[in-house]
């Protein structure tokens, strides 16, 4: 499938088509809040964004940003050609369990060491995720965990017909 026509970003926006491949990791000082089961399960202003061509940013929060008892190991793992072996975690909030809705890289590959032990979550599996108070839209598809806000434009990989991008 040919590369789609990128949306032209307005002032203050980023195009995911300007993100690099391999991906870049950068610090993020925006306030990130994750809610599940009517509770705040994570909050931080010290995280990392992973930026990859055609993907909205994926946010990795330090383990310390998560409330006690809100993360537990889950069955399953996956391999990223850039970051290495990921381990899955369940996210728990109130009486709700989001199975395998988070992942971490215990021993990330070279260039991604800052992500060691940090946790990313699938925003679509949470009640709500926000970036500086703006509610996030989940990236389409069941594999990618990008967070779409008004500051990024696509089109975004993840939906039907986008595998070859």
Backbone as a chain_set.jsonl record, in Angstrom:
{"seq": "XXXXXXXXXXXXXXXXXXXXXXXXXXXXXXXXXXXXXXXXXXXXXXXXXXXXXXXXXXXXXXXXXXXXXXXXXXXXXXXXXXXXXXXXXXXXXXXXXXXXXXXXXXXXXXXXXXXXXXXXXXXXXXXXXXXXXXXXXXXXXXXXXXXXXXXXXXXXXXXXXXXXX", "coords": {"N": [[0.85, -1.182, 0.0], [0.607, 2.209, -0.865], [2.248, 5.049, 0.647], [0.191, 7.103, 2.633], [-1.365, 10.337, 2.124], [-0.055, 12.788, 4.105], [-1.634, 14.698, 6.706], [-1.59, 18.167, 6.843], [0.091, 19.818, 9.381], [-1.242, 22.189, 11.679], [-0.292, 25.36, 13.192], [1.464, 24.661, 16.181], [0.937, 21.977, 16.14], [1.977, 18.544, 15.493], [3.049, 16.416, 12.872], [2.618, 12.983, 12.512], [3.95, 11.875, 10.472], [6.302, 13.144, 10.31], [7.775, 12.065, 12.281], [10.51, 9.931, 13.259], [11.978, 6.879, 11.869], [14.16, 4.44, 12.689], [12.258, 4.667, 15.811], [12.147, 7.577, 17.991], [12.995, 8.407, 21.347], [11.838, 10.6, 23.779], [11.996, 12.894, 26.569], [9.079, 13.728, 28.512], [7.175, 16.25, 29.862], [4.553, 16.846, 30.213], [1.446, 16.694, 32.022], [0.34, 13.545, 32.703], [-2.431, 11.494, 33.067], [-4.028, 8.576, 34.114], [-7.007, 6.785, 34.227], [-9.02, 4.265, 35.696], [-11.685, 2.125, 36.475], [-12.995, 4.085, 37.891], [-11.012, 5.312, 39.345], [-7.942, 7.129, 39.786], [-5.252, 5.692, 38.439], [-2.687, 6.178, 37.672], [-0.399, 8.891, 37.622], [1.635, 11.459, 36.409], [4.256, 13.847, 35.723], [6.542, 13.36, 34.544], [7.679, 11.595, 32.223], [8.106, 9.532, 29.267], [8.032, 9.939, 25.745], [7.506, 7.924, 22.936], [8.226, 8.227, 19.641], [7.272, 7.425, 16.472], [7.327, 7.0, 12.96], [4.222, 7.448, 11.437], [2.733, 6.757, 13.673], [0.774, 7.756, 16.486], [2.046, 9.385, 19.468], [3.424, 7.147, 21.899], [3.154, 6.79, 25.295], [5.305, 6.344, 28.031], [5.262, 5.66, 31.341], [6.889, 6.181, 34.484], [7.303, 3.448, 36.77], [6.789, 4.238, 39.355], [4.804, 6.132, 39.072], [2.402, 4.877, 39.15], [-0.384, 3.883, 41.101], [-0.231, 2.105, 44.198], [-0.717, -1.375, 43.93], [-1.973, -1.246, 41.466], [-0.861, -2.369, 39.238], [0.041, -5.472, 37.862], [1.908, -8.434, 37.035], [1.267, -9.972, 33.858], [0.158, -12.609, 31.666], [1.97, -13.307, 28.739], [3.92, -11.857, 26.066], [5.784, -9.791, 23.818], [7.637, -8.89, 20.863], [9.574, -6.188, 19.903], [11.036, -4.735, 17.122], [12.72, -2.618, 17.562], [12.805, -1.926, 20.327], [13.007, -4.308, 21.746], [12.312, -7.153, 23.891], [9.109, -7.222, 25.208], [7.176, -7.252, 28.205], [3.967, -8.101, 29.434], [1.458, -6.397, 31.412], [-1.25, -6.404, 33.753], [-3.675, -3.894, 34.345], [-5.123, -2.444, 37.147], [-7.97, -1.01, 38.629], [-10.095, 0.247, 41.043], [-12.763, -1.964, 41.046], [-12.164, -3.028, 38.639], [-10.385, -4.846, 36.172], [-8.026, -4.56, 33.698], [-6.983, -6.688, 31.552], [-3.703, -7.465, 30.506], [-3.308, -4.91, 29.478], [-1.23, -3.189, 29.643], [2.309, -2.653, 29.117], [5.821, -3.349, 29.418], [9.355, -2.838, 29.173], [11.641, -4.741, 30.436], [14.406, -5.066, 29.984], [15.39, -3.133, 27.842], [16.416, -2.648, 24.392], [19.511, -1.29, 23.04], [19.691, 2.228, 23.014], [17.172, 2.612, 23.91], [17.231, 2.469, 26.608], [16.32, 4.176, 28.66], [13.695, 3.527, 28.999], [13.527, 1.309, 30.604], [11.701, -0.673, 32.702], [9.646, 1.208, 32.759], [6.147, 1.877, 32.152], [3.75, 1.44, 29.634], [0.421, 2.029, 28.483], [-2.595, 0.741, 26.96], [-4.654, 3.083, 25.774], [-7.328, 2.768, 25.024], [-8.263, 0.732, 26.609], [-8.595, 1.762, 29.057], [-10.529, 3.787, 31.392], [-10.171, 6.479, 31.004], [-7.639, 8.514, 29.628], [-5.439, 11.226, 29.956], [-3.671, 14.055, 28.608], [-2.103, 16.706, 29.815], [-4.653, 17.47, 30.695], [-6.276, 17.129, 28.457], [-8.463, 14.855, 26.961], [-7.547, 11.736, 25.716], [-7.658, 10.127, 22.538], [-7.813, 6.791, 21.544], [-5.412, 4.99, 19.584], [-6.295, 3.343, 16.605], [-6.9, -0.201, 16.219], [-5.745, -3.262, 17.744], [-3.18, -3.577, 18.683], [-1.297, -1.47, 18.784], [-0.364, 1.24, 20.942], [-0.814, 4.034, 20.842], [-1.395, 7.464, 21.775], [-3.74, 9.728, 20.906], [-3.995, 13.147, 20.516], [-5.104, 16.58, 20.206], [-2.811, 17.775, 19.359], [-1.44, 16.268, 17.533], [-1.342, 15.091, 14.157], [-2.467, 12.912, 11.513], [-2.604, 10.821, 8.67], [-3.096, 7.972, 10.907], [-1.381, 4.971, 11.649], [-2.759, 1.669, 12.164], [-5.494, 1.182, 11.836], [-7.814, -0.662, 9.667], [-6.249, -1.805, 6.683], [-3.843, -0.461, 6.991], [-1.512, -1.775, 7.593], [0.741, -2.08, 5.903], [2.036, 0.369, 5.922]], "CA": [[0.0, 0.0, 0.0], [1.432, 3.415, -0.905], [2.18, 5.959, 1.789], [-0.944, 8.008, 2.509], [-1.083, 11.767, 2.111], [-0.089, 13.316, 5.468], [-2.396, 15.901, 7.022], [-0.674, 19.286, 7.116], [-0.124, 20.286, 10.745], [-1.471, 23.598, 11.965], [0.659, 25.823, 14.207], [1.348, 23.976, 17.462], [0.694, 20.549, 15.936], [3.025, 17.718, 14.904], [2.606, 15.345, 11.984], [3.277, 11.709, 12.797], [4.758, 11.538, 9.297], [7.61, 13.751, 10.519], [8.464, 11.266, 13.297], [11.529, 9.093, 12.61], [12.026, 5.422, 11.921], [13.627, 3.937, 13.94], [11.621, 5.666, 16.664], [12.903, 8.426, 18.92], [12.468, 8.529, 22.708], [12.132, 11.917, 24.338], [11.319, 13.161, 27.839], [7.778, 14.386, 28.425], [6.816, 16.889, 31.129], [3.104, 17.061, 30.277], [0.813, 15.886, 33.057], [-0.348, 12.373, 32.182], [-3.301, 10.878, 34.068], [-4.708, 7.368, 33.645], [-8.1, 6.419, 35.119], [-9.661, 2.975, 35.468], [-12.538, 1.728, 37.585], [-13.352, 5.269, 38.662], [-9.872, 5.753, 40.149], [-6.696, 7.495, 39.119], [-4.279, 4.609, 38.656], [-1.349, 6.706, 37.425], [-0.286, 10.336, 37.366], [3.027, 11.91, 36.4], [4.721, 14.889, 34.804], [7.903, 12.946, 34.209], [7.498, 10.363, 31.456], [8.805, 9.519, 27.984], [7.239, 9.711, 24.535], [8.171, 7.234, 21.835], [7.695, 8.799, 18.404], [7.618, 6.594, 15.32], [6.611, 7.347, 11.74], [2.825, 7.038, 11.23], [2.094, 6.396, 14.942], [0.689, 8.79, 17.51], [2.998, 9.087, 20.541], [3.168, 6.186, 22.96], [3.698, 7.352, 26.531], [5.829, 5.405, 29.015], [5.267, 6.274, 32.658], [7.692, 5.429, 35.448], [6.523, 2.55, 37.636], [6.415, 5.002, 40.547], [3.63, 6.955, 38.785], [1.214, 4.043, 39.313], [-0.843, 3.663, 42.474], [0.053, 0.775, 44.748], [-1.699, -2.396, 43.609], [-2.646, -1.013, 40.187], [-0.141, -3.072, 38.178], [0.514, -6.817, 38.203], [2.369, -9.156, 35.839], [0.25, -10.674, 33.061], [0.664, -13.608, 30.734], [2.204, -12.816, 27.386], [5.076, -11.042, 25.733], [5.91, -9.507, 22.391], [8.958, -8.446, 20.454], [9.65, -4.983, 19.077], [12.311, -4.73, 16.406], [13.542, -1.511, 18.046], [12.933, -1.866, 21.786], [13.309, -5.618, 22.29], [11.276, -8.022, 24.478], [8.154, -6.57, 26.114], [6.381, -8.08, 29.113], [2.653, -7.486, 29.633], [0.942, -6.221, 32.769], [-2.652, -6.046, 33.945], [-3.895, -2.637, 35.061], [-6.252, -2.613, 38.062], [-8.506, 0.22, 39.211], [-11.38, -0.081, 41.663], [-13.062, -3.388, 40.867], [-11.949, -3.319, 37.219], [-9.082, -5.332, 35.729], [-7.792, -4.482, 32.249], [-5.942, -7.707, 31.372], [-2.695, -7.264, 29.466], [-3.495, -3.587, 28.879], [-0.001, -2.428, 29.751], [3.52, -3.406, 28.807], [7.066, -2.771, 29.877], [10.582, -3.436, 28.647], [12.558, -4.905, 31.569], [15.782, -4.884, 29.496], [15.244, -2.642, 26.465], [17.567, -2.627, 23.489], [20.34, -0.081, 23.017], [18.997, 3.421, 22.546], [15.882, 2.716, 24.597], [17.489, 2.116, 28.005], [15.551, 5.008, 29.603], [12.365, 2.936, 29.175], [13.607, 0.114, 31.449], [10.751, -0.706, 33.806], [8.525, 2.137, 32.563], [4.943, 1.169, 31.719], [2.836, 2.058, 28.677], [-0.905, 1.403, 28.532], [-3.521, 0.907, 25.836], [-5.647, 4.037, 26.267], [-8.676, 2.275, 24.767], [-8.64, -0.217, 27.659], [-8.756, 2.536, 30.284], [-11.702, 4.67, 31.407], [-9.779, 7.769, 30.444], [-6.25, 8.956, 29.726], [-5.349, 12.634, 29.568], [-2.387, 14.719, 28.463], [-2.359, 18.093, 30.228], [-6.097, 17.674, 30.831], [-7.002, 16.771, 27.231], [-8.78, 13.431, 26.88], [-6.865, 11.051, 24.617], [-8.339, 9.155, 21.684], [-6.945, 5.633, 21.345], [-5.025, 4.604, 18.24], [-7.053, 2.192, 16.118], [-6.242, -1.498, 16.207], [-5.569, -3.857, 19.054], [-1.78, -3.842, 18.99], [-0.533, -0.257, 19.047], [-0.868, 1.959, 22.111], [-0.634, 5.474, 20.696], [-2.334, 8.403, 22.393], [-4.035, 10.797, 19.954], [-4.495, 14.409, 21.05], [-5.242, 17.608, 19.172], [-1.494, 18.276, 18.953], [-0.851, 15.415, 16.499], [-2.185, 14.801, 12.999], [-2.105, 11.678, 10.83], [-3.33, 9.663, 9.18], [-2.408, 7.134, 11.867], [-1.351, 3.524, 11.43], [-3.499, 0.88, 13.139], [-6.808, 0.796, 11.318], [-7.815, -1.586, 8.528], [-5.539, -1.382, 5.478], [-2.659, 0.351, 7.276], [-0.398, -2.628, 7.99], [1.895, -1.891, 5.043], [2.614, 1.728, 5.982]], "C": [[0.892, 1.241, 0.0], [1.242, 4.258, 0.367], [1.009, 6.915, 1.599], [-0.489, 9.468, 2.505], [-1.168, 12.3, 3.537], [-0.969, 14.561, 5.576], [-1.38, 16.991, 7.353], [-0.944, 19.793, 8.529], [-0.358, 21.792, 10.806], [-0.421, 24.063, 12.968], [0.394, 25.121, 15.552], [1.064, 22.482, 17.361], [1.931, 19.873, 15.357], [2.368, 16.722, 13.956], [3.354, 14.076, 12.345], [4.14, 11.261, 11.622], [6.114, 12.233, 9.333], [8.399, 13.029, 11.615], [9.423, 10.302, 12.593], [11.24, 7.595, 12.663], [13.481, 5.054, 11.738], [13.1, 5.057, 14.838], [12.613, 6.429, 17.538], [12.213, 8.395, 20.278], [12.834, 9.914, 23.199], [11.402, 12.092, 25.664], [10.019, 13.916, 27.61], [7.434, 14.948, 29.806], [5.335, 17.244, 31.207], [2.535, 16.228, 31.427], [0.002, 14.782, 32.389], [-1.152, 11.767, 33.325], [-4.018, 9.708, 33.417], [-5.746, 6.986, 34.685], [-8.701, 5.085, 34.699], [-10.491, 2.629, 36.696], [-12.916, 2.893, 38.48], [-12.23, 5.807, 39.528], [-8.729, 6.224, 39.258], [-5.692, 6.395, 39.445], [-2.85, 5.062, 38.388], [-1.434, 8.204, 37.151], [1.196, 10.698, 37.417], [3.197, 13.098, 35.471], [6.174, 14.62, 34.434], [7.829, 11.58, 33.533], [8.352, 10.451, 30.196], [7.785, 9.301, 26.879], [8.108, 8.942, 23.555], [7.455, 7.683, 20.567], [8.206, 7.997, 17.224], [6.737, 6.973, 14.142], [5.248, 6.671, 11.677], [2.085, 6.666, 12.511], [1.927, 7.622, 15.829], [1.636, 8.417, 18.651], [2.495, 7.99, 21.475], [3.881, 6.721, 24.19], [4.106, 6.237, 27.482], [5.973, 6.142, 30.339], [6.168, 5.486, 33.595], [6.794, 4.579, 36.338], [6.021, 3.292, 38.863], [5.198, 5.901, 40.332], [2.329, 6.203, 39.043], [0.893, 3.842, 40.791], [-0.483, 2.252, 42.918], [-1.08, -0.178, 44.392], [-2.389, -2.228, 42.269], [-1.985, -1.72, 39.012], [0.254, -4.454, 38.698], [0.955, -7.51, 36.92], [1.212, -9.893, 35.165], [0.939, -11.708, 32.183], [0.905, -12.92, 29.392], [3.426, -11.933, 27.277], [5.032, -10.762, 24.244], [7.308, -8.971, 22.129], [8.82, -7.212, 19.575], [11.021, -4.962, 18.419], [13.249, -3.635, 16.903], [13.829, -1.607, 19.54], [13.239, -3.203, 22.436], [12.094, -6.334, 22.854], [10.414, -7.24, 25.473], [7.457, -7.617, 26.967], [5.065, -7.349, 29.362], [2.29, -7.392, 31.101], [-0.552, -5.967, 32.702], [-2.681, -4.704, 34.663], [-5.173, -2.813, 35.868], [-6.659, -1.262, 38.628], [-9.882, -0.046, 39.768], [-11.596, -1.576, 41.552], [-12.82, -3.848, 39.43], [-10.52, -3.803, 36.993], [-9.046, -5.215, 34.205], [-6.645, -5.442, 31.951], [-4.995, -7.395, 30.214], [-2.739, -5.907, 28.81], [-2.271, -2.692, 28.993], [1.185, -3.289, 29.378], [4.74, -2.617, 29.26], [8.229, -3.494, 29.211], [11.566, -3.556, 29.809], [14.021, -4.656, 31.197], [15.732, -4.402, 28.045], [16.557, -2.636, 25.69], [18.312, -1.292, 23.581], [19.577, 1.074, 22.391], [17.673, 3.646, 23.245], [16.004, 2.404, 26.094], [16.656, 2.928, 28.995], [14.16, 4.432, 29.868], [12.366, 1.739, 30.129], [12.658, 0.237, 32.642], [9.595, 0.257, 33.693], [7.348, 1.366, 31.958], [4.14, 2.03, 30.75], [1.497, 1.33, 28.781], [-1.67, 1.659, 27.242], [-4.606, 1.88, 26.294], [-7.087, 3.575, 26.06], [-9.17, 1.285, 25.811], [-8.868, 0.477, 28.998], [-10.083, 3.313, 30.239], [-11.374, 5.972, 30.7], [-8.284, 7.958, 30.647], [-6.238, 10.412, 29.281], [-3.896, 13.071, 29.473], [-2.648, 16.195, 28.723], [-3.858, 18.416, 30.226], [-6.912, 17.33, 29.601], [-7.214, 15.261, 27.171], [-8.207, 12.864, 25.583], [-7.844, 10.182, 23.841], [-7.354, 8.019, 21.447], [-6.625, 5.436, 19.868], [-5.838, 3.376, 17.84], [-6.211, 0.926, 16.161], [-5.998, -1.991, 17.621], [-4.132, -4.065, 19.468], [-1.01, -2.6, 19.409], [-1.175, 0.529, 20.183], [-0.683, 3.454, 22.027], [-1.758, 6.28, 21.319], [-2.538, 9.57, 21.425], [-4.628, 11.984, 20.702], [-4.592, 15.406, 19.901], [-3.894, 18.132, 18.693], [-0.818, 17.405, 17.895], [-1.859, 15.161, 15.382], [-1.62, 13.604, 12.259], [-2.078, 11.839, 9.332], [-2.441, 8.752, 10.024], [-2.486, 5.667, 11.476], [-2.21, 2.838, 12.505], [-4.838, 0.387, 12.656], [-6.686, -0.172, 10.153], [-7.075, -0.973, 7.33], [-4.259, -0.594, 5.725], [-1.417, -0.472, 7.6], [0.864, -2.351, 7.183], [2.531, -0.515, 5.092], [3.979, 1.707, 6.608]], "O": [[1.837, 1.317, 0.785], [0.22, 4.178, 1.048], [0.846, 7.48, 0.518], [0.653, 9.772, 2.851], [-2.245, 12.272, 4.133], [-1.035, 15.371, 4.652], [-0.414, 16.742, 8.074], [-2.075, 20.16, 8.85], [0.26, 22.561, 10.07], [0.279, 23.23, 13.544], [-0.75, 25.007, 15.992], [0.962, 21.797, 18.379], [2.816, 20.529, 14.806], [1.263, 16.244, 14.212], [4.578, 14.084, 12.471], [4.971, 10.364, 11.767], [6.978, 11.959, 8.5], [9.564, 13.348, 11.85], [9.174, 9.901, 11.456], [10.374, 7.129, 13.404], [14.021, 5.345, 10.67], [13.438, 6.227, 14.661], [13.738, 5.993, 17.782], [10.984, 8.36, 20.352], [13.975, 10.357, 23.063], [10.33, 11.522, 25.873], [9.879, 14.652, 26.633], [7.406, 14.215, 30.794], [4.905, 17.879, 32.17], [3.082, 15.179, 31.766], [-0.91, 15.053, 31.608], [-0.627, 11.551, 34.417], [-4.548, 9.827, 32.313], [-5.435, 6.872, 35.871], [-8.871, 4.808, 33.511], [-10.045, 2.82, 37.827], [-13.133, 2.72, 39.679], [-12.467, 6.674, 40.369], [-8.576, 5.771, 38.124], [-5.33, 6.2, 40.606], [-1.901, 4.41, 38.825], [-2.382, 8.706, 36.548], [1.917, 10.304, 38.334], [2.398, 13.325, 34.562], [6.923, 15.524, 34.064], [7.907, 10.543, 34.192], [9.208, 11.327, 30.07], [6.805, 8.576, 27.05], [9.282, 9.255, 23.363], [6.239, 7.539, 20.439], [9.412, 7.897, 16.998], [5.546, 7.237, 14.306], [5.143, 5.456, 11.846], [0.913, 6.292, 12.446], [2.838, 8.446, 15.92], [1.995, 7.248, 18.788], [1.309, 7.916, 21.796], [5.062, 7.063, 24.138], [3.344, 5.298, 27.712], [6.711, 7.121, 30.444], [6.216, 4.259, 33.519], [5.656, 4.953, 36.623], [4.932, 3.0, 39.359], [4.616, 6.386, 41.302], [1.267, 6.819, 39.144], [1.786, 3.655, 41.617], [-0.438, 1.325, 42.11], [-2.255, 0.16, 44.531], [-3.304, -2.988, 41.954], [-2.503, -1.671, 37.896], [0.738, -4.593, 39.821], [0.442, -7.212, 35.841], [0.295, -10.374, 35.831], [2.154, -11.672, 31.99], [0.131, -12.059, 28.973], [3.896, -11.349, 28.254], [4.316, -11.431, 23.5], [8.054, -8.645, 23.052], [8.042, -7.198, 18.621], [12.042, -5.148, 19.082], [14.457, -3.718, 16.683], [14.961, -1.395, 19.972], [13.691, -3.231, 23.58], [10.979, -6.154, 22.367], [10.917, -6.675, 26.443], [7.184, -8.728, 26.511], [5.044, -6.125, 29.488], [2.744, -8.185, 31.926], [-1.06, -5.396, 31.737], [-1.815, -4.413, 35.488], [-6.186, -3.274, 35.343], [-5.817, -0.471, 39.053], [-10.759, -0.517, 39.044], [-10.726, -2.367, 41.916], [-13.233, -4.945, 39.053], [-9.569, -3.25, 37.545], [-9.934, -5.715, 33.514], [-5.476, -5.076, 32.077], [-5.425, -7.102, 29.099], [-2.255, -5.754, 27.689], [-2.273, -1.565, 28.497], [1.08, -4.514, 29.329], [4.693, -1.402, 29.453], [8.089, -4.625, 28.745], [12.253, -2.589, 30.139], [14.785, -4.105, 31.99], [15.999, -5.174, 27.124], [17.647, -2.621, 26.263], [17.806, -0.31, 24.125], [18.906, 0.916, 21.371], [17.111, 4.739, 23.186], [15.011, 2.113, 26.761], [16.317, 2.422, 30.065], [13.514, 4.802, 30.849], [11.299, 1.205, 30.433], [12.797, 1.132, 33.476], [8.637, 0.147, 34.458], [7.538, 0.325, 31.329], [3.882, 3.204, 31.016], [1.453, 0.15, 29.128], [-1.436, 2.639, 26.534], [-5.417, 1.513, 27.145], [-7.972, 3.945, 26.831], [-10.37, 1.023, 25.894], [-9.288, -0.158, 29.965], [-10.679, 3.472, 29.174], [-12.164, 6.499, 29.917], [-7.733, 7.612, 31.692], [-6.941, 10.787, 28.343], [-3.018, 12.542, 30.153], [-3.335, 16.857, 27.944], [-4.271, 19.497, 29.807], [-8.137, 17.245, 29.69], [-6.269, 14.485, 27.313], [-8.366, 13.439, 24.506], [-8.746, 9.576, 24.419], [-6.179, 8.266, 21.176], [-7.467, 5.686, 19.005], [-6.043, 2.474, 18.652], [-4.981, 0.974, 16.144], [-6.042, -1.217, 18.577], [-3.877, -4.672, 20.508], [-0.159, -2.669, 20.296], [-2.392, 0.485, 20.364], [-0.418, 4.094, 23.045], [-2.908, 5.843, 21.382], [-1.6, 10.32, 21.157], [-5.619, 11.856, 21.42], [-4.21, 15.108, 18.769], [-3.842, 18.869, 17.709], [0.257, 17.752, 17.407], [-3.059, 15.034, 15.622], [-0.429, 13.312, 12.362], [-1.602, 12.839, 8.794], [-1.218, 8.748, 9.889], [-3.526, 5.184, 11.028], [-2.368, 3.357, 13.61], [-5.274, -0.704, 13.022], [-5.58, -0.47, 9.701], [-7.247, 0.202, 7.007], [-3.645, -0.106, 4.776], [-0.359, 0.102, 7.859], [1.962, -2.386, 7.74], [3.487, -0.26, 4.36], [4.614, 2.753, 6.74]]}, "num_chains": 1, "name": "protein.A"}
